[in-house]
């Protein structure tokens, strides 16, 4: 849940200066999760 909130805040802040976030990859326990692949971005 915290990753989703931080990603949203960062995406919103970067949009103010015309920067688009394409993906957020979280790595932990030897696995990686792509927000873009899961439709979260």
PDB file of N, CA, C and O in Angstrom, chain B, residues numbered from 101:
ATOM      1  N   UNK B 101       0.826  -1.192   0.000  1.00  0.00           N
ATOM      2  CA  UNK B 101       0.000   0.000   0.000  1.00  0.00           C
ATOM      3  C   UNK B 101       0.867   1.252   0.000  1.00  0.00           C
ATOM      4  O   UNK B 101       0.562   2.202  -0.721  1.00  0.00           O
ATOM      5  N   UNK B 102       1.932   1.281   0.784  1.00  0.00           N
ATOM      6  CA  UNK B 102       2.795   2.464   0.856  1.00  0.00           C
ATOM      7  C   UNK B 102       3.454   2.726  -0.493  1.00  0.00           C
ATOM      8  O   UNK B 102       3.622   3.882  -0.881  1.00  0.00           O
ATOM      9  N   UNK B 103       3.833   1.660  -1.221  1.00  0.00           N
ATOM     10  CA  UNK B 103       4.450   1.846  -2.535  1.00  0.00           C
ATOM     11  C   UNK B 103       3.490   2.533  -3.493  1.00  0.00           C
ATOM     12  O   UNK B 103       3.897   3.397  -4.269  1.00  0.00           O
ATOM     13  N   UNK B 104       2.227   2.156  -3.443  1.00  0.00           N
ATOM     14  CA  UNK B 104       1.223   2.778  -4.317  1.00  0.00           C
ATOM     15  C   UNK B 104       1.063   4.262  -3.988  1.00  0.00           C
ATOM     16  O   UNK B 104       0.969   5.093  -4.891  1.00  0.00           O
ATOM     17  N   UNK B 105       1.031   4.592  -2.706  1.00  0.00           N
ATOM     18  CA  UNK B 105       0.852   5.980  -2.281  1.00  0.00           C
ATOM     19  C   UNK B 105       2.065   6.835  -2.678  1.00  0.00           C
ATOM     20  O   UNK B 105       1.899   7.940  -3.193  1.00  0.00           O
ATOM     21  N   UNK B 106       3.257   6.337  -2.445  1.00  0.00           N
ATOM     22  CA  UNK B 106       4.475   7.071  -2.807  1.00  0.00           C
ATOM     23  C   UNK B 106       4.542   7.257  -4.317  1.00  0.00           C
ATOM     24  O   UNK B 106       4.902   8.333  -4.794  1.00  0.00           O
ATOM     25  N   UNK B 107       4.202   6.232  -5.063  1.00  0.00           N
ATOM     26  CA  UNK B 107       4.219   6.323  -6.520  1.00  0.00           C
ATOM     27  C   UNK B 107       3.238   7.380  -7.001  1.00  0.00           C
ATOM     28  O   UNK B 107       3.564   8.160  -7.896  1.00  0.00           O
ATOM     29  N   UNK B 108       2.059   7.419  -6.433  1.00  0.00           N
ATOM     30  CA  UNK B 108       1.047   8.405  -6.819  1.00  0.00           C
ATOM     31  C   UNK B 108       1.541   9.818  -6.504  1.00  0.00           C
ATOM     32  O   UNK B 108       1.412  10.718  -7.333  1.00  0.00           O
ATOM     33  N   UNK B 109       2.099  10.012  -5.321  1.00  0.00           N
ATOM     34  CA  UNK B 109       2.595  11.334  -4.932  1.00  0.00           C
ATOM     35  C   UNK B 109       3.735  11.775  -5.849  1.00  0.00           C
ATOM     36  O   UNK B 109       3.783  12.930  -6.271  1.00  0.00           O
ATOM     37  N   UNK B 110       4.638  10.871  -6.151  1.00  0.00           N
ATOM     38  CA  UNK B 110       5.760  11.191  -7.027  1.00  0.00           C
ATOM     39  C   UNK B 110       5.271  11.490  -8.439  1.00  0.00           C
ATOM     40  O   UNK B 110       5.732  12.445  -9.063  1.00  0.00           O
ATOM     41  N   UNK B 111       4.353  10.691  -8.943  1.00  0.00           N
ATOM     42  CA  UNK B 111       3.794  10.903 -10.279  1.00  0.00           C
ATOM     43  C   UNK B 111       3.109  12.264 -10.368  1.00  0.00           C
ATOM     44  O   UNK B 111       3.285  12.985 -11.350  1.00  0.00           O
ATOM     45  N   UNK B 112       2.330  12.616  -9.347  1.00  0.00           N
ATOM     46  CA  UNK B 112       1.637  13.908  -9.325  1.00  0.00           C
ATOM     47  C   UNK B 112       2.623  15.071  -9.272  1.00  0.00           C
ATOM     48  O   UNK B 112       2.445  16.071  -9.967  1.00  0.00           O
ATOM     49  N   UNK B 113       3.654  14.942  -8.455  1.00  0.00           N
ATOM     50  CA  UNK B 113       4.647  16.018  -8.325  1.00  0.00           C
ATOM     51  C   UNK B 113       5.426  16.191  -9.626  1.00  0.00           C
ATOM     52  O   UNK B 113       5.664  17.320 -10.057  1.00  0.00           O
ATOM     53  N   UNK B 114       5.821  15.101 -10.246  1.00  0.00           N
ATOM     54  CA  UNK B 114       6.582  15.185 -11.490  1.00  0.00           C
ATOM     55  C   UNK B 114       5.738  15.727 -12.639  1.00  0.00           C
ATOM     56  O   UNK B 114       6.269  16.369 -13.546  1.00  0.00           O
ATOM     57  N   UNK B 115       4.454  15.478 -12.611  1.00  0.00           N
ATOM     58  CA  UNK B 115       3.564  16.004 -13.658  1.00  0.00           C
ATOM     59  C   UNK B 115       3.564  17.533 -13.655  1.00  0.00           C
ATOM     60  O   UNK B 115       3.332  18.153 -14.693  1.00  0.00           O
ATOM     61  N   UNK B 116       3.818  18.134 -12.517  1.00  0.00           N
ATOM     62  CA  UNK B 116       3.861  19.594 -12.426  1.00  0.00           C
ATOM     63  C   UNK B 116       4.991  20.187 -13.264  1.00  0.00           C
ATOM     64  O   UNK B 116       4.909  21.336 -13.699  1.00  0.00           O
ATOM     65  N   UNK B 117       6.031  19.413 -13.485  1.00  0.00           N
ATOM     66  CA  UNK B 117       7.158  19.874 -14.301  1.00  0.00           C
ATOM     67  C   UNK B 117       7.245  19.066 -15.610  1.00  0.00           C
ATOM     68  O   UNK B 117       8.321  18.924 -16.191  1.00  0.00           O
ATOM     69  N   UNK B 118       6.108  18.547 -16.058  1.00  0.00           N
ATOM     70  CA  UNK B 118       5.977  17.824 -17.326  1.00  0.00           C
ATOM     71  C   UNK B 118       6.880  16.608 -17.459  1.00  0.00           C
ATOM     72  O   UNK B 118       7.430  16.350 -18.530  1.00  0.00           O
ATOM     73  N   UNK B 119       7.034  15.863 -16.374  1.00  0.00           N
ATOM     74  CA  UNK B 119       7.772  14.599 -16.408  1.00  0.00           C
ATOM     75  C   UNK B 119       6.761  13.476 -16.221  1.00  0.00           C
ATOM     76  O   UNK B 119       5.992  13.475 -15.260  1.00  0.00           O
ATOM     77  N   UNK B 120       6.769  12.530 -17.137  1.00  0.00           N
ATOM     78  CA  UNK B 120       5.833  11.405 -17.073  1.00  0.00           C
ATOM     79  C   UNK B 120       6.546  10.173 -16.537  1.00  0.00           C
ATOM     80  O   UNK B 120       7.620   9.817 -17.022  1.00  0.00           O
ATOM     81  N   UNK B 121       5.965   9.529 -15.555  1.00  0.00           N
ATOM     82  CA  UNK B 121       6.518   8.293 -14.983  1.00  0.00           C
ATOM     83  C   UNK B 121       5.986   7.127 -15.812  1.00  0.00           C
ATOM     84  O   UNK B 121       4.776   6.964 -15.965  1.00  0.00           O
ATOM     85  N   UNK B 122       6.896   6.325 -16.340  1.00  0.00           N
ATOM     86  CA  UNK B 122       6.506   5.202 -17.189  1.00  0.00           C
ATOM     87  C   UNK B 122       6.317   3.910 -16.409  1.00  0.00           C
ATOM     88  O   UNK B 122       5.511   3.062 -16.791  1.00  0.00           O
ATOM     89  N   UNK B 123       7.060   3.759 -15.316  1.00  0.00           N
ATOM     90  CA  UNK B 123       6.962   2.537 -14.529  1.00  0.00           C
ATOM     91  C   UNK B 123       7.580   2.769 -13.153  1.00  0.00           C
ATOM     92  O   UNK B 123       8.353   3.707 -12.955  1.00  0.00           O
ATOM     93  N   UNK B 124       7.238   1.922 -12.232  1.00  0.00           N
ATOM     94  CA  UNK B 124       7.844   1.880 -10.905  1.00  0.00           C
ATOM     95  C   UNK B 124       8.064   0.410 -10.633  1.00  0.00           C
ATOM     96  O   UNK B 124       7.111  -0.369 -10.601  1.00  0.00           O
ATOM     97  N   UNK B 125       9.305   0.028 -10.438  1.00  0.00           N
ATOM     98  CA  UNK B 125       9.636  -1.373 -10.197  1.00  0.00           C
ATOM     99  C   UNK B 125      10.064  -1.526  -8.745  1.00  0.00           C
ATOM    100  O   UNK B 125      10.991  -0.858  -8.285  1.00  0.00           O
ATOM    101  N   UNK B 126       9.390  -2.399  -8.040  1.00  0.00           N
ATOM    102  CA  UNK B 126       9.695  -2.678  -6.637  1.00  0.00           C
ATOM    103  C   UNK B 126      10.388  -4.031  -6.579  1.00  0.00           C
ATOM    104  O   UNK B 126       9.878  -5.025  -7.097  1.00  0.00           O
ATOM    105  N   UNK B 127      11.556  -4.061  -5.944  1.00  0.00           N
ATOM    106  CA  UNK B 127      12.337  -5.292  -5.841  1.00  0.00           C
ATOM    107  C   UNK B 127      12.426  -5.695  -4.382  1.00  0.00           C
ATOM    108  O   UNK B 127      12.768  -4.888  -3.518  1.00  0.00           O
ATOM    109  N   UNK B 128      12.112  -6.953  -4.121  1.00  0.00           N
ATOM    110  CA  UNK B 128      12.208  -7.461  -2.754  1.00  0.00           C
ATOM    111  C   UNK B 128      12.098  -8.972  -2.748  1.00  0.00           C
ATOM    112  O   UNK B 128      11.422  -9.553  -3.597  1.00  0.00           O
ATOM    113  N   UNK B 129      12.750  -9.600  -1.809  1.00  0.00           N
ATOM    114  CA  UNK B 129      12.734 -11.069  -1.677  1.00  0.00           C
ATOM    115  C   UNK B 129      13.092 -11.780  -2.979  1.00  0.00           C
ATOM    116  O   UNK B 129      12.543 -12.838  -3.287  1.00  0.00           O
ATOM    117  N   UNK B 130      14.018 -11.192  -3.744  1.00  0.00           N
ATOM    118  CA  UNK B 130      14.455 -11.826  -4.975  1.00  0.00           C
ATOM    119  C   UNK B 130      13.483 -11.724  -6.123  1.00  0.00           C
ATOM    120  O   UNK B 130      13.697 -12.356  -7.159  1.00  0.00           O
ATOM    121  N   UNK B 131      12.423 -10.953  -5.980  1.00  0.00           N
ATOM    122  CA  UNK B 131      11.432 -10.796  -7.049  1.00  0.00           C
ATOM    123  C   UNK B 131      11.225  -9.317  -7.333  1.00  0.00           C
ATOM    124  O   UNK B 131      11.425  -8.472  -6.460  1.00  0.00           O
ATOM    125  N   UNK B 132      10.825  -9.014  -8.550  1.00  0.00           N
ATOM    126  CA  UNK B 132      10.542  -7.639  -8.943  1.00  0.00           C
ATOM    127  C   UNK B 132       9.086  -7.537  -9.404  1.00  0.00           C
ATOM    128  O   UNK B 132       8.564  -8.444 -10.052  1.00  0.00           O
ATOM    129  N   UNK B 133       8.448  -6.433  -9.066  1.00  0.00           N
ATOM    130  CA  UNK B 133       7.064  -6.189  -9.470  1.00  0.00           C
ATOM    131  C   UNK B 133       7.024  -4.878 -10.235  1.00  0.00           C
ATOM    132  O   UNK B 133       7.482  -3.849  -9.738  1.00  0.00           O
ATOM    133  N   UNK B 134       6.479  -4.913 -11.443  1.00  0.00           N
ATOM    134  CA  UNK B 134       6.337  -3.730 -12.279  1.00  0.00           C
ATOM    135  C   UNK B 134       4.922  -3.180 -12.117  1.00  0.00           C
ATOM    136  O   UNK B 134       3.941  -3.891 -12.337  1.00  0.00           O
ATOM    137  N   UNK B 135       4.827  -1.914 -11.734  1.00  0.00           N
ATOM    138  CA  UNK B 135       3.515  -1.281 -11.616  1.00  0.00           C
ATOM    139  C   UNK B 135       2.845  -1.180 -12.984  1.00  0.00           C
ATOM    140  O   UNK B 135       1.629  -1.335 -13.093  1.00  0.00           O
ATOM    141  N   UNK B 136       3.634  -0.919 -14.028  1.00  0.00           N
ATOM    142  CA  UNK B 136       3.067  -0.811 -15.375  1.00  0.00           C
ATOM    143  C   UNK B 136       2.460  -2.144 -15.824  1.00  0.00           C
ATOM    144  O   UNK B 136       1.366  -2.171 -16.387  1.00  0.00           O
ATOM    145  N   UNK B 137       3.166  -3.236 -15.576  1.00  0.00           N
ATOM    146  CA  UNK B 137       2.659  -4.552 -15.967  1.00  0.00           C
ATOM    147  C   UNK B 137       1.356  -4.900 -15.258  1.00  0.00           C
ATOM    148  O   UNK B 137       0.507  -5.600 -15.809  1.00  0.00           O
ATOM    149  N   UNK B 138       1.207  -4.413 -14.051  1.00  0.00           N
ATOM    150  CA  UNK B 138      -0.008  -4.698 -13.270  1.00  0.00           C
ATOM    151  C   UNK B 138      -1.108  -3.662 -13.469  1.00  0.00           C
ATOM    152  O   UNK B 138      -2.164  -3.742 -12.841  1.00  0.00           O
ATOM    153  N   UNK B 139      -0.859  -2.692 -14.344  1.00  0.00           N
ATOM    154  CA  UNK B 139      -1.869  -1.686 -14.633  1.00  0.00           C
ATOM    155  C   UNK B 139      -2.034  -0.645 -13.525  1.00  0.00           C
ATOM    156  O   UNK B 139      -3.071   0.013 -13.439  1.00  0.00           O
ATOM    157  N   UNK B 140      -1.023  -0.496 -12.688  1.00  0.00           N
ATOM    158  CA  UNK B 140      -1.114   0.445 -11.578  1.00  0.00           C
ATOM    159  C   UNK B 140      -0.593   1.829 -11.936  1.00  0.00           C
ATOM    160  O   UNK B 140      -0.762   2.777 -11.170  1.00  0.00           O
ATOM    161  N   UNK B 141       0.030   1.945 -13.081  1.00  0.00           N
ATOM    162  CA  UNK B 141       0.505   3.252 -13.594  1.00  0.00           C
ATOM    163  C   UNK B 141      -0.079   3.429 -14.963  1.00  0.00           C
ATOM    164  O   UNK B 141       0.167   4.447 -15.611  1.00  0.00           O
TER     165      UNK B 141
END
